[in-house]
Structures are given as C-alpha cells and as structure tokens.
Amino acid sequence: MYNKFKISNKKIYITIFILSFICLMISAKLFINVAIYADNFNTSPVVVYGGELWNSVSWIQMGLIFFIGIISLFKINNN
C-alpha cells in the first residue's frame, strides 16, 4: 500500500535544489531592490534594513540558501 507513494532520494534532492534556487533568486532580487532604493535616496542598506544586525541576517540568509542548493546538487550527483 505504501509502495505506491515511494519517492527516490534523487527526486527529493532535485526538488530541494529547485526550491532553493527559486528562493535564492527571490532573495537576490529583493537585495538588489534594497540597494537601488538606498542609492536613489542617498542612504545605506543598513538604514533600510533597520540596523547592522538585520543587514547581516540578510547576507547570512542568502549564503545559507546558496549552500543548501550546493549541498543538494552534490547529493544529486552522488546518487
């Protein structure tokens, strides 16, 4: 009964890679929009994000999404 819904690990890793790639593109676009806004209004991304902490969190978010995509890509090739 449960055999019908069995998904291979490769399909799971491909799905994770595609979703992380989409998330990375959305985060990069938002980051670029913040940079354009900061440039147009003569301010900095730190002010737009509300402080140095949230600016750093934005960078960390993009890095983590990137590494999740890289790890899932390696897992796809290993399987």
PDB file as gemmi writes it, atoms N, CA and C in Angstrom:
CRYST1    1.000    1.000    1.000  90.00  90.00  90.00 P 1                      
ATOM      1  N   MET A   1       0.816  -1.192   0.000  1.00  0.00           N  
ATOM      2  CA  MET A   1       0.000   0.000   0.000  1.00  0.00           C  
ATOM      3  C   MET A   1       0.862   1.260   0.000  1.00  0.00           C  
ATOM      4  N   TYR A   2       1.908   1.292   0.836  1.00  0.00           N  
ATOM      5  CA  TYR A   2       2.758   2.470   0.912  1.00  0.00           C  
ATOM      6  C   TYR A   2       3.788   2.520  -0.209  1.00  0.00           C  
ATOM      7  N   ASN A   3       3.957   1.430  -0.921  1.00  0.00           N  
ATOM      8  CA  ASN A   3       4.926   1.372  -2.006  1.00  0.00           C  
ATOM      9  C   ASN A   3       4.559   2.298  -3.159  1.00  0.00           C  
ATOM     10  N   LYS A   4       3.287   2.575  -3.309  1.00  0.00           N  
ATOM     11  CA  LYS A   4       2.819   3.398  -4.408  1.00  0.00           C  
ATOM     12  C   LYS A   4       3.343   4.828  -4.301  1.00  0.00           C  
ATOM     13  N   PHE A   5       3.568   5.328  -3.095  1.00  0.00           N  
ATOM     14  CA  PHE A   5       3.972   6.710  -2.889  1.00  0.00           C  
ATOM     15  C   PHE A   5       5.459   6.869  -2.598  1.00  0.00           C  
ATOM     16  N   LYS A   6       6.245   5.846  -2.875  1.00  0.00           N  
ATOM     17  CA  LYS A   6       7.676   5.901  -2.589  1.00  0.00           C  
ATOM     18  C   LYS A   6       8.363   6.856  -3.569  1.00  0.00           C  
ATOM     19  N   ILE A   7       9.118   7.792  -3.005  1.00  0.00           N  
ATOM     20  CA  ILE A   7       9.847   8.764  -3.814  1.00  0.00           C  
ATOM     21  C   ILE A   7      11.328   8.514  -3.600  1.00  0.00           C  
ATOM     22  N   SER A   8      12.087   8.517  -4.673  1.00  0.00           N  
ATOM     23  CA  SER A   8      13.517   8.277  -4.543  1.00  0.00           C  
ATOM     24  C   SER A   8      14.218   9.494  -3.951  1.00  0.00           C  
ATOM     25  N   ASN A   9      15.380   9.246  -3.366  1.00  0.00           N  
ATOM     26  CA  ASN A   9      16.158  10.337  -2.780  1.00  0.00           C  
ATOM     27  C   ASN A   9      16.581  11.355  -3.831  1.00  0.00           C  
ATOM     28  N   LYS A  10      16.851  10.891  -5.025  1.00  0.00           N  
ATOM     29  CA  LYS A  10      17.286  11.803  -6.081  1.00  0.00           C  
ATOM     30  C   LYS A  10      16.193  12.817  -6.411  1.00  0.00           C  
ATOM     31  N   LYS A  11      14.945  12.372  -6.449  1.00  0.00           N  
ATOM     32  CA  LYS A  11      13.835  13.287  -6.728  1.00  0.00           C  
ATOM     33  C   LYS A  11      13.672  14.314  -5.607  1.00  0.00           C  
ATOM     34  N   ILE A  12      13.889  13.867  -4.379  1.00  0.00           N  
ATOM     35  CA  ILE A  12      13.791  14.795  -3.249  1.00  0.00           C  
ATOM     36  C   ILE A  12      14.880  15.857  -3.344  1.00  0.00           C  
ATOM     37  N   TYR A  13      16.121  15.436  -3.646  1.00  0.00           N  
ATOM     38  CA  TYR A  13      17.218  16.389  -3.751  1.00  0.00           C  
ATOM     39  C   TYR A  13      17.058  17.329  -4.940  1.00  0.00           C  
ATOM     40  N   ILE A  14      16.487  16.845  -6.018  1.00  0.00           N  
ATOM     41  CA  ILE A  14      16.214  17.719  -7.172  1.00  0.00           C  
ATOM     42  C   ILE A  14      15.173  18.771  -6.789  1.00  0.00           C  
ATOM     43  N   THR A  15      14.139  18.353  -6.064  1.00  0.00           N  
ATOM     44  CA  THR A  15      13.117  19.290  -5.608  1.00  0.00           C  
ATOM     45  C   THR A  15      13.707  20.326  -4.660  1.00  0.00           C  
ATOM     46  N   ILE A  16      14.560  19.890  -3.734  1.00  0.00           N  
ATOM     47  CA  ILE A  16      15.209  20.822  -2.814  1.00  0.00           C  
ATOM     48  C   ILE A  16      16.089  21.802  -3.578  1.00  0.00           C  
ATOM     49  N   PHE A  17      16.811  21.317  -4.577  1.00  0.00           N  
ATOM     50  CA  PHE A  17      17.665  22.203  -5.366  1.00  0.00           C  
ATOM     51  C   PHE A  17      16.839  23.247  -6.113  1.00  0.00           C  
ATOM     52  N   ILE A  18      15.755  22.831  -6.729  1.00  0.00           N  
ATOM     53  CA  ILE A  18      14.917  23.766  -7.486  1.00  0.00           C  
ATOM     54  C   ILE A  18      14.304  24.814  -6.553  1.00  0.00           C  
ATOM     55  N   LEU A  19      13.794  24.378  -5.408  1.00  0.00           N  
ATOM     56  CA  LEU A  19      13.198  25.322  -4.459  1.00  0.00           C  
ATOM     57  C   LEU A  19      14.239  26.278  -3.876  1.00  0.00           C  
ATOM     58  N   SER A  20      15.430  25.775  -3.577  1.00  0.00           N  
ATOM     59  CA  SER A  20      16.467  26.667  -3.051  1.00  0.00           C  
ATOM     60  C   SER A  20      16.934  27.649  -4.112  1.00  0.00           C  
ATOM     61  N   PHE A  21      16.970  27.225  -5.370  1.00  0.00           N  
ATOM     62  CA  PHE A  21      17.347  28.136  -6.450  1.00  0.00           C  
ATOM     63  C   PHE A  21      16.308  29.247  -6.603  1.00  0.00           C  
ATOM     64  N   ILE A  22      15.033  28.897  -6.520  1.00  0.00           N  
ATOM     65  CA  ILE A  22      13.965  29.898  -6.605  1.00  0.00           C  
ATOM     66  C   ILE A  22      14.058  30.869  -5.432  1.00  0.00           C  
ATOM     67  N   CYS A  23      14.275  30.339  -4.232  1.00  0.00           N  
ATOM     68  CA  CYS A  23      14.416  31.202  -3.047  1.00  0.00           C  
ATOM     69  C   CYS A  23      15.630  32.114  -3.171  1.00  0.00           C  
ATOM     70  N   LEU A  24      16.724  31.608  -3.713  1.00  0.00           N  
ATOM     71  CA  LEU A  24      17.917  32.428  -3.891  1.00  0.00           C  
ATOM     72  C   LEU A  24      17.664  33.549  -4.892  1.00  0.00           C  
ATOM     73  N   MET A  25      16.946  33.270  -5.955  1.00  0.00           N  
ATOM     74  CA  MET A  25      16.649  34.314  -6.937  1.00  0.00           C  
ATOM     75  C   MET A  25      15.736  35.389  -6.338  1.00  0.00           C  
ATOM     76  N   ILE A  26      14.765  34.989  -5.537  1.00  0.00           N  
ATOM     77  CA  ILE A  26      13.878  35.958  -4.890  1.00  0.00           C  
ATOM     78  C   ILE A  26      14.666  36.813  -3.900  1.00  0.00           C  
ATOM     79  N   SER A  27      15.512  36.186  -3.092  1.00  0.00           N  
ATOM     80  CA  SER A  27      16.311  36.934  -2.123  1.00  0.00           C  
ATOM     81  C   SER A  27      17.283  37.882  -2.807  1.00  0.00           C  
ATOM     82  N   ALA A  28      17.887  37.428  -3.890  1.00  0.00           N  
ATOM     83  CA  ALA A  28      18.826  38.291  -4.628  1.00  0.00           C  
ATOM     84  C   ALA A  28      18.098  39.488  -5.234  1.00  0.00           C  
ATOM     85  N   LYS A  29      16.913  39.263  -5.768  1.00  0.00           N  
ATOM     86  CA  LYS A  29      16.139  40.360  -6.346  1.00  0.00           C  
ATOM     87  C   LYS A  29      15.749  41.376  -5.277  1.00  0.00           C  
ATOM     88  N   LEU A  30      15.317  40.896  -4.107  1.00  0.00           N  
ATOM     89  CA  LEU A  30      14.982  41.805  -3.018  1.00  0.00           C  
ATOM     90  C   LEU A  30      16.216  42.574  -2.545  1.00  0.00           C  
ATOM     91  N   PHE A  31      17.355  41.903  -2.496  1.00  0.00           N  
ATOM     92  CA  PHE A  31      18.594  42.547  -2.080  1.00  0.00           C  
ATOM     93  C   PHE A  31      19.001  43.636  -3.072  1.00  0.00           C  
ATOM     94  N   ILE A  32      18.843  43.352  -4.357  1.00  0.00           N  
ATOM     95  CA  ILE A  32      19.155  44.349  -5.392  1.00  0.00           C  
ATOM     96  C   ILE A  32      18.193  45.527  -5.293  1.00  0.00           C  
ATOM     97  N   ASN A  33      16.910  45.261  -5.030  1.00  0.00           N  
ATOM     98  CA  ASN A  33      15.938  46.347  -4.884  1.00  0.00           C  
ATOM     99  C   ASN A  33      16.274  47.240  -3.705  1.00  0.00           C  
ATOM    100  N   VAL A  34      16.750  46.654  -2.603  1.00  0.00           N  
ATOM    101  CA  VAL A  34      17.163  47.453  -1.447  1.00  0.00           C  
ATOM    102  C   VAL A  34      18.357  48.311  -1.817  1.00  0.00           C  
ATOM    103  N   ALA A  35      19.299  47.756  -2.549  1.00  0.00           N  
ATOM    104  CA  ALA A  35      20.475  48.519  -2.959  1.00  0.00           C  
ATOM    105  C   ALA A  35      20.093  49.675  -3.883  1.00  0.00           C  
ATOM    106  N   ILE A  36      19.173  49.442  -4.801  1.00  0.00           N  
ATOM    107  CA  ILE A  36      18.711  50.506  -5.707  1.00  0.00           C  
ATOM    108  C   ILE A  36      17.989  51.593  -4.917  1.00  0.00           C  
ATOM    109  N   TYR A  37      17.133  51.193  -3.981  1.00  0.00           N  
ATOM    110  CA  TYR A  37      16.424  52.167  -3.146  1.00  0.00           C  
ATOM    111  C   TYR A  37      17.409  52.990  -2.328  1.00  0.00           C  
ATOM    112  N   ALA A  38      18.380  52.325  -1.718  1.00  0.00           N  
ATOM    113  CA  ALA A  38      19.365  53.031  -0.898  1.00  0.00           C  
ATOM    114  C   ALA A  38      20.181  54.004  -1.742  1.00  0.00           C  
ATOM    115  N   ASP A  39      20.501  53.624  -2.957  1.00  0.00           N  
ATOM    116  CA  ASP A  39      21.264  54.502  -3.844  1.00  0.00           C  
ATOM    117  C   ASP A  39      20.431  55.696  -4.289  1.00  0.00           C  
ATOM    118  N   ASN A  40      19.170  55.473  -4.615  1.00  0.00           N  
ATOM    119  CA  ASN A  40      18.314  56.564  -5.087  1.00  0.00           C  
ATOM    120  C   ASN A  40      17.998  57.588  -4.002  1.00  0.00           C  
ATOM    121  N   PHE A  41      17.881  57.141  -2.764  1.00  0.00           N  
ATOM    122  CA  PHE A  41      17.512  58.043  -1.687  1.00  0.00           C  
ATOM    123  C   PHE A  41      18.691  58.419  -0.793  1.00  0.00           C  
ATOM    124  N   ASN A  42      19.905  58.180  -1.291  1.00  0.00           N  
ATOM    125  CA  ASN A  42      21.134  58.610  -0.617  1.00  0.00           C  
ATOM    126  C   ASN A  42      21.234  58.093   0.814  1.00  0.00           C  
ATOM    127  N   THR A  43      20.979  56.826   0.991  1.00  0.00           N  
ATOM    128  CA  THR A  43      21.084  56.196   2.304  1.00  0.00           C  
ATOM    129  C   THR A  43      21.884  54.910   2.144  1.00  0.00           C  
ATOM    130  N   SER A  44      21.865  54.063   3.133  1.00  0.00           N  
ATOM    131  CA  SER A  44      22.605  52.806   3.045  1.00  0.00           C  
ATOM    132  C   SER A  44      21.664  51.631   3.309  1.00  0.00           C  
ATOM    133  N   PRO A  45      22.049  50.432   2.881  1.00  0.00           N  
ATOM    134  CA  PRO A  45      21.216  49.263   3.165  1.00  0.00           C  
ATOM    135  C   PRO A  45      21.047  49.005   4.662  1.00  0.00           C  
ATOM    136  N   VAL A  46      22.019  49.423   5.470  1.00  0.00           N  
ATOM    137  CA  VAL A  46      21.907  49.247   6.921  1.00  0.00           C  
ATOM    138  C   VAL A  46      20.713  50.033   7.455  1.00  0.00           C  
ATOM    139  N   VAL A  47      20.512  51.229   6.944  1.00  0.00           N  
ATOM    140  CA  VAL A  47      19.369  52.049   7.370  1.00  0.00           C  
ATOM    141  C   VAL A  47      18.063  51.439   6.873  1.00  0.00           C  
ATOM    142  N   VAL A  48      18.065  50.949   5.645  1.00  0.00           N  
ATOM    143  CA  VAL A  48      16.841  50.369   5.070  1.00  0.00           C  
ATOM    144  C   VAL A  48      16.438  49.108   5.833  1.00  0.00           C  
ATOM    145  N   TYR A  49      17.411  48.270   6.175  1.00  0.00           N  
ATOM    146  CA  TYR A  49      17.112  47.036   6.901  1.00  0.00           C  
ATOM    147  C   TYR A  49      16.828  47.268   8.376  1.00  0.00           C  
ATOM    148  N   GLY A  50      17.177  48.412   8.902  1.00  0.00           N  
ATOM    149  CA  GLY A  50      16.884  48.714  10.297  1.00  0.00           C  
ATOM    150  C   GLY A  50      18.029  48.447  11.240  1.00  0.00           C  
ATOM    151  N   GLY A  51      19.215  48.317  10.725  1.00  0.00           N  
ATOM    152  CA  GLY A  51      20.377  48.127  11.584  1.00  0.00           C  
ATOM    153  C   GLY A  51      21.366  47.141  10.995  1.00  0.00           C  
ATOM    154  N   GLU A  52      22.540  47.129  11.612  1.00  0.00           N  
ATOM    155  CA  GLU A  52      23.624  46.251  11.143  1.00  0.00           C  
ATOM    156  C   GLU A  52      23.266  44.776  11.300  1.00  0.00           C  
ATOM    157  N   LEU A  53      22.542  44.449  12.364  1.00  0.00           N  
ATOM    158  CA  LEU A  53      22.155  43.059  12.594  1.00  0.00           C  
ATOM    159  C   LEU A  53      21.299  42.527  11.449  1.00  0.00           C  
ATOM    160  N   TRP A  54      20.279  43.273  11.046  1.00  0.00           N  
ATOM    161  CA  TRP A  54      19.369  42.787  10.011  1.00  0.00           C  
ATOM    162  C   TRP A  54      20.013  42.813   8.633  1.00  0.00           C  
ATOM    163  N   ASN A  55      20.968  43.687   8.428  1.00  0.00           N  
ATOM    164  CA  ASN A  55      21.746  43.656   7.195  1.00  0.00           C  
ATOM    165  C   ASN A  55      22.581  42.373   7.145  1.00  0.00           C  
ATOM    166  N   SER A  56      23.186  42.030   8.273  1.00  0.00           N  
ATOM    167  CA  SER A  56      23.970  40.796   8.343  1.00  0.00           C  
ATOM    168  C   SER A  56      23.086  39.563   8.189  1.00  0.00           C  
ATOM    169  N   VAL A  57      21.907  39.602   8.771  1.00  0.00           N  
ATOM    170  CA  VAL A  57      20.970  38.480   8.651  1.00  0.00           C  
ATOM    171  C   VAL A  57      20.571  38.277   7.190  1.00  0.00           C  
ATOM    172  N   SER A  58      20.421  39.349   6.457  1.00  0.00           N  
ATOM    173  CA  SER A  58      20.086  39.247   5.035  1.00  0.00           C  
ATOM    174  C   SER A  58      21.204  38.556   4.255  1.00  0.00           C  
ATOM    175  N   TRP A  59      22.445  38.923   4.554  1.00  0.00           N  
ATOM    176  CA  TRP A  59      23.590  38.269   3.907  1.00  0.00           C  
ATOM    177  C   TRP A  59      23.669  36.794   4.302  1.00  0.00           C  
ATOM    178  N   ILE A  60      23.452  36.507   5.574  1.00  0.00           N  
ATOM    179  CA  ILE A  60      23.503  35.128   6.051  1.00  0.00           C  
ATOM    180  C   ILE A  60      22.407  34.300   5.395  1.00  0.00           C  
ATOM    181  N   GLN A  61      21.230  34.882   5.229  1.00  0.00           N  
ATOM    182  CA  GLN A  61      20.123  34.180   4.573  1.00  0.00           C  
ATOM    183  C   GLN A  61      20.497  33.789   3.149  1.00  0.00           C  
ATOM    184  N   MET A  62      21.062  34.730   2.410  1.00  0.00           N  
ATOM    185  CA  MET A  62      21.452  34.415   1.031  1.00  0.00           C  
ATOM    186  C   MET A  62      22.542  33.353   0.999  1.00  0.00           C  
ATOM    187  N   GLY A  63      23.484  33.419   1.926  1.00  0.00           N  
ATOM    188  CA  GLY A  63      24.547  32.413   1.979  1.00  0.00           C  
ATOM    189  C   GLY A  63      24.030  31.030   2.310  1.00  0.00           C  
ATOM    190  N   LEU A  64      23.119  30.947   3.271  1.00  0.00           N  
ATOM    191  CA  LEU A  64      22.561  29.650   3.644  1.00  0.00           C  
ATOM    192  C   LEU A  64      21.745  29.031   2.516  1.00  0.00           C  
ATOM    193  N   ILE A  65      20.967  29.841   1.843  1.00  0.00           N  
ATOM    194  CA  ILE A  65      20.195  29.324   0.709  1.00  0.00           C  
ATOM    195  C   ILE A  65      21.144  28.817  -0.381  1.00  0.00           C  
ATOM    196  N   PHE A  66      22.229  29.553  -0.611  1.00  0.00           N  
ATOM    197  CA  PHE A  66      23.219  29.137  -1.610  1.00  0.00           C  
ATOM    198  C   PHE A  66      23.836  27.794  -1.225  1.00  0.00           C  
ATOM    199  N   PHE A  67      24.236  27.646   0.040  1.00  0.00           N  
ATOM    200  CA  PHE A  67      24.868  26.400   0.472  1.00  0.00           C  
ATOM    201  C   PHE A  67      23.894  25.227   0.479  1.00  0.00           C  
ATOM    202  N   ILE A  68      22.628  25.465   0.772  1.00  0.00           N  
ATOM    203  CA  ILE A  68      21.635  24.399   0.679  1.00  0.00           C  
ATOM    204  C   ILE A  68      21.526  23.914  -0.768  1.00  0.00           C  
ATOM    205  N   GLY A  69      21.539  24.848  -1.706  1.00  0.00           N  
ATOM    206  CA  GLY A  69      21.498  24.461  -3.115  1.00  0.00           C  
ATOM    207  C   GLY A  69      22.725  23.681  -3.545  1.00  0.00           C  
ATOM    208  N   ILE A  70      23.910  24.105  -3.085  1.00  0.00           N  
ATOM    209  CA  ILE A  70      25.145  23.408  -3.437  1.00  0.00           C  
ATOM    210  C   ILE A  70      25.164  22.001  -2.837  1.00  0.00           C  
ATOM    211  N   ILE A  71      24.756  21.872  -1.584  1.00  0.00           N  
ATOM    212  CA  ILE A  71      24.738  20.555  -0.937  1.00  0.00           C  
ATOM    213  C   ILE A  71      23.763  19.623  -1.643  1.00  0.00           C  
ATOM    214  N   SER A  72      22.590  20.117  -2.003  1.00  0.00           N  
ATOM    215  CA  SER A  72      21.626  19.261  -2.699  1.00  0.00           C  
ATOM    216  C   SER A  72      22.128  18.903  -4.098  1.00  0.00           C  
ATOM    217  N   LEU A  73      22.866  19.808  -4.729  1.00  0.00           N  
ATOM    218  CA  LEU A  73      23.439  19.491  -6.050  1.00  0.00           C  
ATOM    219  C   LEU A  73      24.476  18.391  -5.936  1.00  0.00           C  
ATOM    220  N   PHE A  74      25.307  18.427  -4.892  1.00  0.00           N  
ATOM    221  CA  PHE A  74      26.279  17.351  -4.671  1.00  0.00           C  
ATOM    222  C   PHE A  74      25.581  16.033  -4.375  1.00  0.00           C  
ATOM    223  N   LYS A  75      24.493  16.083  -3.616  1.00  0.00           N  
ATOM    224  CA  LYS A  75      23.754  14.867  -3.302  1.00  0.00           C  
ATOM    225  C   LYS A  75      23.099  14.270  -4.552  1.00  0.00           C  
ATOM    226  N   ILE A  76      22.662  15.135  -5.468  1.00  0.00           N  
ATOM    227  CA  ILE A  76      22.078  14.637  -6.724  1.00  0.00           C  
ATOM    228  C   ILE A  76      23.132  13.896  -7.520  1.00  0.00           C  
ATOM    229  N   ASN A  77      24.342  14.437  -7.585  1.00  0.00           N  
ATOM    230  CA  ASN A  77      25.413  13.804  -8.360  1.00  0.00           C  
ATOM    231  C   ASN A  77      25.938  12.537  -7.699  1.00  0.00           C  
ATOM    232  N   ASN A  78      25.882  12.466  -6.368  1.00  0.00           N  
ATOM    233  CA  ASN A  78      26.375  11.267  -5.669  1.00  0.00           C  
ATOM    234  C   ASN A  78      25.397  10.111  -5.765  1.00  0.00           C  
ATOM    235  N   ASN A  79      24.112  10.395  -5.902  1.00  0.00           N  
ATOM    236  CA  ASN A  79      23.126   9.318  -6.000  1.00  0.00           C  
ATOM    237  C   ASN A  79      23.025   8.935  -7.434  1.00  0.00           C  
TER     238      ASN A  79                                                      
END                                                                             
